[in-house]
Amino acid sequence: MTYQPVVPFSGFAGWQFLSRTMETQQAAFAASTENQRLDAYFRETIGQIDTAQALVDDRRLLGVALGAFGLDADIDNKYFIRKVLEEGSLDRTALANKLSDKSYLALTTAFGFGDYSVPRTKLSTFADEILTKFQTREFEVAVGEVDNDLRMAMSLQRDLPELAAKDVSETAKWYTIIGSPSLSRVFQTALNLPPSVGALDVDQQREIYMSKAQRTYGTSDPAELGASDKLKVLTRDYLLRAQLSSVTSVSSQNVALSLLQSAGAQSLYLRL
C-alpha cells in the first residue's frame, strides 16, 4: 500500500505542520512495501548497467533515475533521455549543457555514461546516492498529490541552497532560477509577478526578478536568498500568496456561478 502524507492544513499552516512531522512521515513513506521493493531492485540491478541504452531499456531503473532528479514526466521520452545521458556533461556542446532546465545536466553528471569509460553506476556508493535523492523527490510528489504548493515549498528548500552554493555569477544563478519550472514558479508567486512575465525575453525577466527581489528582500543575490533566514521568509511569502491566489480564484468562480444561477432563475421567471 502506498503511503499518503498527512497534511491537515493548506498554506503556511500546512507547511508548519509538515515541517514538524517531516522526518517521521518520510520514514513511513520509505518503509512502504512498494518503495522497499523498488529500492531492493535498484540496488540489485544498477551495478550491471554499463550504458545509457541499458538504463532506458529497464523501465523500473529508469523511473528511479528520472525520479531522483524530478524528471518523472520524461519516462516515455527514451530517445531524448538516452541522448542526454550519452553526450554527458564535460563537452560544452553536449545536449544537457544546452537545456535551460539543469536537472538534465545533474542527471547525466550523476550517471557519467558520456563522461567516463566506466560509468558511476559501478561505484559502491552509487545506489545509496540515487535512492536517497529518489526517496526525497518521491515524497515531494506524494505531498504534491495532497497539496502542490507544499511540494513547491519542499523543492525550494533543496534547490535554492544548492544553487546558492554554486561557484557561478549572480546573473547565471538567476538564469537557472528562470529556467527551473519549480523555482521560477515560487519566485514569481512570492514576488507577486504576473504569469505573463514568463513570456518576456530572458534578460528582461532577469532584470524584473532582480529588481523585485531587491525591493522585497533587500538583496538580489540568490546566494543570500538561499540563506536560512531569507529562505524562511521567501517560503512564507510564496505559500501565503499562493493560498491567497487560490482563495481569490475560488471566490471569483463562486461569484460567476452565483450570477449564472441568478440569470437562470430570472430567465425561468420571465418564461413563466
C-alpha positions in Angstrom: 0.0 0.0 0.0 1.3 3.4 -0.9 1.8 5.8 2.0 -0.2 9.1 1.7 1.4 12.1 3.5 -0.7 13.6 6.3 -1.3 17.3 5.6 -4.3 18.6 7.6 -4.0 22.3 6.6 -3.1 24.2 3.4 -0.8 27.2 3.0 1.7 28.3 5.6 -0.1 26.4 8.4 0.2 23.2 6.4 3.9 23.9 5.9 4.5 24.4 9.6 2.8 21.1 10.4 4.7 19.3 7.6 8.0 20.7 8.8 7.4 19.4 12.3 6.4 15.9 11.1 8.7 15.6 8.0 11.2 13.2 9.4 8.6 10.7 10.7 6.5 10.9 7.5 9.4 10.5 5.2 10.5 7.3 7.1 7.0 5.9 6.9 6.9 6.7 3.1 10.2 5.0 2.5 9.1 1.9 4.5 6.1 1.3 2.3 6.0 -2.1 0.6 6.1 -0.6 -2.9 9.1 1.6 -2.1 11.0 -1.2 -0.4 10.6 -3.5 -3.5 11.8 -0.8 -5.8 14.7 0.0 -3.5 15.8 -3.6 -3.5 15.5 -4.0 -7.3 17.6 -0.9 -7.9 20.3 -2.0 -5.5 20.5 -5.4 -7.1 20.5 -4.3 -10.7 22.0 -0.9 -11.2 25.6 -2.1 -10.9 25.0 -4.3 -14.0 24.2 -1.2 -16.1 27.1 -0.2 -18.4 25.3 2.1 -21.0 22.6 4.7 -21.3 20.8 2.3 -23.7 20.7 -0.4 -21.0 19.3 2.1 -18.5 16.5 3.4 -20.7 15.6 -0.2 -21.6 14.8 -1.0 -18.0 11.7 1.0 -17.1 11.9 0.4 -13.4 15.5 1.6 -13.2 14.8 4.5 -15.5 11.9 5.5 -13.3 14.2 5.7 -10.3 16.9 7.5 -12.2 14.5 10.2 -13.6 12.6 10.4 -10.3 15.8 11.2 -8.4 16.1 14.4 -10.5 12.4 15.4 -10.7 12.2 14.2 -14.4 9.4 11.6 -13.9 7.5 13.1 -16.8 10.2 12.0 -19.3 9.7 8.3 -18.6 8.5 7.7 -22.2 11.0 10.1 -23.8 13.6 7.3 -24.1 15.5 8.6 -27.2 15.8 12.1 -25.7 17.0 10.8 -22.3 19.4 8.4 -23.9 20.9 11.3 -25.9 21.2 13.4 -22.7 23.0 10.5 -20.9 25.3 9.5 -23.8 26.5 13.0 -24.5 27.4 13.6 -20.9 28.3 16.9 -19.3 32.0 17.6 -19.9 31.6 18.7 -23.5 30.2 22.2 -23.6 28.3 21.3 -26.8 26.5 18.3 -25.1 22.8 18.5 -25.1 22.4 18.7 -21.3 24.5 21.9 -21.4 22.2 23.5 -23.9 19.0 22.9 -22.0 17.7 25.6 -19.7 16.4 23.1 -17.1 19.6 22.0 -15.4 18.0 18.8 -14.0 19.1 17.0 -17.1 22.7 18.2 -16.5 22.5 16.9 -13.0 21.2 13.5 -14.3 23.9 12.9 -16.8 26.6 14.1 -14.5 25.4 11.7 -11.8 25.5 8.6 -14.1 28.6 9.5 -16.1 27.8 7.4 -19.2 29.1 10.1 -21.6 31.9 11.4 -19.4 33.9 8.3 -18.3 35.0 4.9 -19.8 33.5 3.3 -16.6 30.1 4.9 -15.6 29.4 5.9 -12.0 26.9 3.1 -11.7 29.9 0.9 -10.8 30.6 2.8 -7.6 29.7 1.1 -4.4 28.0 4.2 -3.1 26.0 4.9 -6.3 22.8 3.1 -5.3 22.6 5.0 -2.0 23.3 8.3 -3.7 20.5 7.9 -6.2 18.0 6.2 -3.9 18.4 9.0 -1.3 17.5 11.6 -4.0 14.7 9.4 -5.3 13.0 8.9 -2.0 13.2 12.6 -1.2 11.7 13.6 -4.6 9.1 10.9 -4.5 7.9 12.0 -1.1 7.6 15.5 -2.5 5.5 14.1 -5.3 3.3 12.3 -2.8 2.9 15.6 -0.9 2.1 17.3 -4.1 -0.8 15.0 -4.7 -2.3 16.3 -1.5 -1.2 20.0 -1.8 1.1 21.0 -4.7 2.0 24.4 -3.1 3.6 22.4 -0.3 5.5 20.4 -2.9 6.9 23.5 -4.4 7.9 24.8 -0.9 9.8 21.5 -0.3 11.7 21.6 -3.5 12.7 25.2 -2.7 14.4 24.1 0.5 16.6 21.8 -1.6 17.1 23.6 -4.9 17.8 27.2 -3.8 20.5 26.4 -1.2 22.2 24.1 -3.8 22.1 26.9 -6.4 23.3 29.4 -3.8 26.4 27.3 -3.1 27.5 27.0 -6.7 30.5 29.0 -7.8 28.8 30.9 -10.6 27.8 34.5 -11.1 24.7 36.1 -9.7 23.4 36.5 -13.2 24.0 32.8 -14.0 22.0 31.8 -10.9 19.1 33.9 -12.0 19.1 32.3 -15.4 19.0 28.9 -13.6 16.0 30.1 -11.5 14.2 31.3 -14.6 14.9 28.0 -16.4 13.7 25.9 -13.5 9.9 25.2 -13.6 9.7 25.0 -9.8 12.0 27.8 -8.8 10.5 30.2 -11.3 7.0 29.5 -10.1 8.0 30.0 -6.5 9.8 33.3 -7.2 7.1 34.5 -9.5 4.4 33.9 -6.8 6.5 35.2 -3.8 7.4 38.4 -5.7 3.8 38.8 -6.9 4.8 38.9 -10.5 2.2 38.2 -13.2 2.4 34.9 -15.2 2.9 37.0 -18.3 6.5 37.7 -17.2 7.4 34.3 -18.4 6.7 35.4 -22.0 9.3 38.1 -21.9 12.9 37.9 -23.1 15.0 36.1 -20.6 17.2 39.1 -19.9 14.1 41.2 -19.3 12.9 38.5 -16.9 16.1 38.5 -15.0 16.1 42.3 -14.6 12.5 42.2 -13.3 13.2 39.3 -10.9 16.3 41.0 -9.5 14.7 44.4 -9.1 11.7 43.0 -7.3 13.8 40.8 -5.1 16.0 43.7 -4.1 12.9 45.8 -3.1 11.2 42.9 -1.3 14.1 41.1 0.5 16.8 43.7 0.4 19.0 41.7 -1.9 19.0 40.4 -5.4 21.7 37.8 -4.8 20.4 34.2 -4.9 23.2 33.2 -2.6 21.8 35.4 0.1 18.2 34.4 -0.7 19.2 30.8 -0.1 20.5 31.5 3.4 18.3 30.2 6.2 16.7 33.4 7.4 15.8 34.7 3.9 14.7 31.2 2.7 12.2 31.1 5.6 10.7 34.4 4.6 10.6 33.5 0.9 8.9 30.2 1.7 6.3 32.0 3.8 5.6 34.6 1.2 5.2 32.0 -1.5 2.7 30.0 0.5 0.7 33.0 1.7 0.4 34.4 -1.8 -0.3 31.1 -3.4 -3.1 30.5 -0.8 -4.5 34.0 -1.4 -4.5 33.4 -5.2 -6.3 30.1 -4.7 -9.0 31.7 -2.4 -9.4 34.6 -4.8 -9.8 32.2 -7.7 -12.4 30.2 -5.8 -14.3 33.3 -4.8 -14.4 34.5 -8.4 -15.7 31.2 -9.5 -18.4 31.3 -6.8 -19.4 34.8 -7.9 -19.6 33.7 -11.6 -21.7 30.6 -10.6 -24.0 32.8 -8.5 -24.5 35.2 -11.4 -25.3 32.3 -13.7 -27.7 30.8 -11.3 -29.4 34.1 -10.8 -29.6 34.7 -14.5 -31.1 31.2 -15.0 -33.7 31.9 -12.3 -34.7 35.2 -13.8 -35.0 33.6 -17.3 -37.2 30.9 -15.8 -39.3 33.6 -14.1 -39.8 35.5 -17.3 -40.8 32.4 -19.2 -43.4 31.7 -16.6 
